[in-house]
Each structure stands twice: as structure tokens, then as C-alpha cells.
């Protein structure tokens, strides 16, 4: 099982509905028809990484709360992501409780 599949499974396990897109450009292509409350994105995705997605959303005035996740924690990237508006930063592997708390924080700031 891939990390992507494991995260999708964890999201369902804690009681949330999810849509899965890989890479981020697939999500952007369907954004006008897909209603989402927040985005969970990996910092190191192919084609468009999580920070690039964050900048695209900001540049295009899309105000969907963003949670970034990574297997390679880096304080500079974490601080940069928060400075640019991320509402959460998870380090993999993360627990279902950490995921649930990140989602709850995102829902509090959802437009």
C-alpha cells in the first residue's frame, strides 16, 4: 500500500469524506466542480509540490485552508508554509489523532 493510499484510508477511518488527486494539477483541473473544505497536500509531490500549490492558491485568490505533510521535516519549509498561510503541517508518519486535529483546525478557518 502506498503512503497516498494509507492517508486516504486514514481520512475515511476518522470519519471524513475525501477526494484523492495525484498530482495537484489534477485537483486544480477539477477545482470548479469539486467542493472541498480544506486541502491536505504533500510537500514533495510530483509536477507541483505542496509549496507551489500553496503559492498557486494564494496567487489565484483561492481561500481553501491548506495542511501540508512531509516525510522530510525541515523547519525552514514548515515556517515558510505557515508564513504563506498554511493552517497545519504534519510530519509522516502521523497518527489518526494528529490528522483529525489538523482537519478540525482547518475547518475553523474555512471560508
Protein Blocks (a to p, Z undefined) as FASTA:
>chain_A
ZZklmmmmmmmmnopacdddddfklmmmmmmmmccfbdcddfkbghiafklmmmmmmmno
pacddddddfbdcfklmmmmmmnopabdcdddddfklmmmmmmmmmmmpZZ
